[in-house]
């Protein structure tokens, strides 16, 4: 089977049979298109003749090795430069899924187990300490509805650990203010329940009381087209990029020296819970992580037991 046809069938399988999100299917499509472009160019140079397509049965371990070398040593993103090891692994994970699908279709090609992921170093997690969080929240002036909205956004992000894509997709009727909790569908269609802190509920209530619009989104924008211009629910919805910009604005006002974004508040949410004694399984569920190993990236900055051992036994504390 030719590579282009195989890739198309795989993407259809991901969408129709595996019911993956459109975003995930698009990313698989990007990684496979990238691999296809590289492979055809590589084979053209190697065979000294134009190659328009390639048989998937001919892709072997050496081909994958050459591709990994290309990702690691030659390819540079024009915006971000060299690819991090984690990003390189995204390409390999997509290829693994692709070849696993081909094997199921009885196509004689490379085994996905032959594609090993590069070992990653421990990730350095950026998060805001309690004092930095306090400065960030205090940097927001709440004299008008925009300030109250922004305060509510930051409080909800820190209270729930939501991804920004999950936050901007919420509608008002989804949030149960009485119970202080609501359901959300995260990555891979995984459902979970998130909880509002007392502060988050207070600022959401203030924001709702100030709103007199008919729009469904939980957070709306106040610039751009107006109702008379045919403004709809989706056109009124605050975008993820807008939330990134407003967090950056308040970061500067708060005097926080390193760049932060919505995901830093998700890291801060998890760190805050673990530092105060929450068990990692509960935090895993609240974050919507499929695997506990993903949540364990936080433990090296939150291990209270290690601190207690150091304070109790190190001679410098006597």
ABEGO torsion letter per residue (X at the ends): XBAAAAAAAAAAAAAAAAGBBAAAAAAAAAAAAAAAAAAAAAAAAAAGBBBABBBAAABBAAAAAAAAAAAAAABBBAAAEBBBAAAAAAAAAAAAAAAAAAAAAGBBBBBAAABBBBBBBBBBBBBBBAAAAAAAAAABBAABAAAAAAAAAAAAAAAAGBBAAAAAABBAAABBAAAGBBBBBBBGGBBBBBBBBAAAAAAAAAAAAABABABABABBBABEBBAAAGBBAAAABBBAAAAAAAAAAAAAAAGBABBBBAAAAAAAAAAAAAAAGBBAAAAAAAAGBABAAAAAAAAAAABAAAAAAAAAABAAAX
